[in-house]
Amino acid sequence: MINRIAGLPLKHGQEPGEKGQERSSFGVPDLAQYVKPLENLITNNPGAAVAAAFCVGVALAWWIKRSK
Protein backbone atom coordinates (compact mmCIF):
# COMPACT_ATOMS: atom_id res chain seq x y z
CA MET A 1 0.00 0.00 0.00
CA ILE A 2 1.37 3.40 -0.95
CA ASN A 3 0.86 6.29 1.46
CA ARG A 4 -0.02 9.12 -0.91
CA ILE A 5 -0.30 11.88 1.68
CA ALA A 6 2.88 11.24 3.70
CA GLY A 7 4.95 13.71 1.68
CA LEU A 8 2.38 16.49 1.44
CA PRO A 9 3.08 19.62 3.47
CA LEU A 10 0.60 20.84 6.07
CA LYS A 11 -1.43 23.80 4.84
CA HIS A 12 -1.93 26.43 7.49
CA GLY A 13 -4.50 28.99 6.50
CA GLN A 14 -6.11 31.80 8.38
CA GLU A 15 -9.04 30.70 10.50
CA PRO A 16 -12.43 32.22 9.66
CA GLY A 17 -13.15 35.36 11.64
CA GLU A 18 -9.52 36.06 12.58
CA LYS A 19 -9.02 39.17 10.45
CA GLY A 20 -7.31 41.82 12.49
CA GLN A 21 -7.73 39.93 15.74
CA GLU A 22 -4.80 39.32 18.03
CA ARG A 23 -3.74 35.69 18.06
CA SER A 24 -3.08 33.71 21.20
CA SER A 25 0.46 32.85 22.26
CA PHE A 26 -0.05 29.20 21.23
CA GLY A 27 -0.95 28.71 17.60
CA VAL A 28 -0.92 26.25 14.74
CA PRO A 29 2.84 26.54 14.10
CA ASP A 30 3.50 25.59 17.73
CA LEU A 31 1.15 22.62 17.47
CA ALA A 32 2.75 21.50 14.22
CA GLN A 33 6.12 21.52 15.98
CA TYR A 34 4.86 18.86 18.40
CA VAL A 35 2.73 16.89 15.92
CA LYS A 36 5.36 16.49 13.17
CA PRO A 37 7.60 14.03 15.11
CA LEU A 38 4.51 11.99 15.99
CA GLU A 39 3.45 11.91 12.34
CA ASN A 40 6.93 10.73 11.36
CA LEU A 41 6.80 7.99 14.00
CA ILE A 42 3.42 6.78 12.75
CA THR A 43 4.55 6.95 9.09
CA ASN A 44 7.66 4.89 9.84
CA ASN A 45 5.88 2.34 12.10
CA PRO A 46 2.26 1.94 10.94
CA GLY A 47 1.80 -1.52 12.47
CA ALA A 48 2.95 -0.39 15.89
CA ALA A 49 0.70 2.68 15.65
CA VAL A 50 -2.37 0.54 14.90
CA ALA A 51 -1.49 -1.87 17.71
CA ALA A 52 -1.04 1.00 20.17
CA ALA A 53 -4.35 2.58 19.11
CA PHE A 54 -6.10 -0.79 19.54
CA CYS A 55 -4.63 -1.25 23.04
CA VAL A 56 -5.66 2.26 24.07
CA GLY A 57 -9.17 1.59 22.73
CA VAL A 58 -9.48 -1.68 24.66
CA ALA A 59 -8.20 -0.04 27.86
CA LEU A 60 -10.59 2.89 27.45
CA ALA A 61 -13.55 0.58 26.77
CA TRP A 62 -12.67 -1.50 29.84
CA TRP A 63 -12.40 1.65 31.98
CA ILE A 64 -15.75 3.01 30.75
CA LYS A 65 -17.47 -0.33 31.24
CA ARG A 66 -16.08 -0.68 34.75
CA SER A 67 -17.13 2.84 35.83
CA LYS A 68 -20.85 2.13 35.32
Buried (B, 14 or more C-beta within 10 A) or exposed (E): EEEEEEEEEEEEEEEEEEEEEEEEEEEBEEEEEEEEEEEEEBEEEEEEBEEEEEEEEEEEEEEEEEEE
